[in-house]
């Protein structure tokens, strides 16, 4: 019985770790575009950038949209495409921190 419980816990831990790892970017540092390029792209889309930082291999952006709402989103540092999993408006449904 104890062995079964230990196996179930171990399996749950591996499954959770795999799910978390899938949300992160996996881009070699040599392939990253500069933060300034991402900032210009997003400002062109109407975002007001407050901060861009590296987080789990992605660029994490803190910004405001044209309505003044807070945004938190992750972007692939090579393609500058938004990474699924971030949920948009901070304080409303936030990002997955």
C-alpha positions in Angstrom: 0.0 0.0 0.0 2.8 2.4 0.9 4.6 1.5 -2.3 1.5 2.3 -4.4 1.1 5.7 -2.6 4.8 6.5 -3.2 4.5 5.6 -6.9 1.4 7.8 -7.3 3.1 10.7 -5.7 6.2 10.3 -7.9 4.1 10.0 -11.0 2.1 13.2 -10.1 5.4 15.1 -9.5 6.8 14.1 -12.9 3.5 15.0 -14.7 3.4 18.4 -13.0 7.1 19.1 -13.8 6.6 18.2 -17.4 3.5 20.5 -17.7 5.4 23.4 -16.2 8.4 22.9 -18.4 6.2 23.0 -21.6 5.1 26.6 -20.8 8.7 27.9 -20.9 10.7 29.1 -23.8 13.7 27.0 -24.9 15.8 29.3 -27.1 19.6 29.4 -27.1 20.8 32.8 -25.9 22.6 33.4 -29.2 19.2 33.4 -31.0 17.5 36.0 -28.7 16.5 39.3 -30.3 17.1 42.4 -28.3 14.5 43.6 -25.8 14.4 46.9 -27.7 13.0 45.1 -30.8 10.2 43.6 -28.7 9.5 46.9 -27.1 9.2 48.7 -30.5 6.9 45.9 -31.8 4.5 46.1 -28.8 4.5 49.9 -28.8 3.5 49.7 -32.4 0.5 47.6 -31.3 -0.5 50.3 -28.7 1.1 48.9 -25.6 2.9 51.2 -23.1 5.8 49.2 -21.9 6.6 49.4 -18.2 9.2 46.7 -17.9 10.7 43.8 -19.9 12.7 41.1 -18.2 13.9 37.6 -18.8 11.9 34.9 -17.0 12.1 31.1 -17.5 13.8 31.5 -20.9 11.1 33.9 -22.2 10.7 37.7 -22.3 8.2 38.7 -19.7 6.5 42.1 -20.4 4.7 44.3 -18.0 2.7 47.0 -19.8 -0.6 48.9 -20.2 -3.0 48.6 -23.1 -4.7 51.5 -24.8 -7.4 51.5 -22.1 -4.8 51.8 -19.3 -5.3 48.2 -18.1 -2.2 46.3 -16.8 -0.9 43.5 -19.0 1.6 40.8 -18.2 2.6 38.5 -21.1 5.4 36.2 -22.1 7.1 36.3 -25.5 9.5 33.9 -27.3 12.8 35.7 -27.4 13.7 34.5 -30.9 10.4 35.0 -32.8 8.9 37.6 -30.4 5.6 35.8 -30.7 3.4 35.6 -27.6 3.8 32.4 -25.6 0.5 30.7 -24.8 -0.2 30.4 -21.1 -0.1 34.0 -20.1 -3.6 35.2 -19.4 -3.5 38.8 -20.3 -4.7 41.5 -17.9 -2.9 41.7 -14.6 -5.2 41.9 -11.6 -8.0 40.6 -13.8 -6.8 37.1 -14.7 -3.0 37.8 -14.5 -0.1 35.8 -15.8 1.0 32.4 -14.5 3.6 33.5 -11.9 
